[in-house]
Amino acid sequence: MKRELRIFLTALMFLTRIPVSRWADHQPEYLQASARYFPLAGWIVAAVHFLVFWIFYFIGVTDVAVLLAIGASLLLTGAFHEDGFADCCDAFGGGWNREQILTIMKDSRLGTFGVAGLVLVLGLKFLLLTHLFTEVDSLWQYVVVLALGHSLSRFSAVSLIQVSQYVLQPGSKAKPLASERLGPAAYGLAALCGAAPLLLLPLKAALVLLPVAGLVFWSKRYYEKWIGGYTGDCLGALQQVTELVCYLTILVLWRST
């Protein structure tokens, strides 16, 4: 149990800026194993997101509360996934071959494609969450949808690690994650944590698994075609797009029935 707790805390250290006790020492094998808890870390991000939304919703207006809640989740994660998404936009938007793409991806500077991508992804997230609030049946259902978006999107990144291969980049934070794939039990735990919010939603919500699965395998083919596999930035980009796909799918399902 103590080892599992350390692995979970390693996941929190890797994905968020939540302070962790010193006794949870960081070791490469813990980081590799921590992928099983990425969706669970998504629950925590979703809880903070909703808490900020709930506070400002009752003292202001919905769109302001949504915007501040998104800002809180950015602060909590250090814009970790958004940074990967922006780097991928710059790399795949400006590179014409494997070497160019990987070189641009390692560049810490933000380019035009990255800025445009961030504006698009954050704008879409704001609009989708604002509309979702008016469509869901209750405040409780809204927080469950948030949990689904944050957990299932992180599970999609874990799934890409399982089905593709890591492209070696010096100094990459994702390298220890790629050293060994999760075993069946660990991957099953990640899947359970990623999809668990569906148990609290109407049955039709399970249809969200179809576009998410399709996105994972499309990403695998796309990344392998251009660079031979995935990088840490690719995982962040997949997480962001999957989160948007979750919200969009739920919104369409709720409006069509």
Summary of the structure (lengths in Angstrom):
residues: 257
radius of gyration: 17.8
end to end distance: 44.3
largest distance: 51.1
contacts: 842
relative contact order: 0.15
helix: 79%
strand: 1%
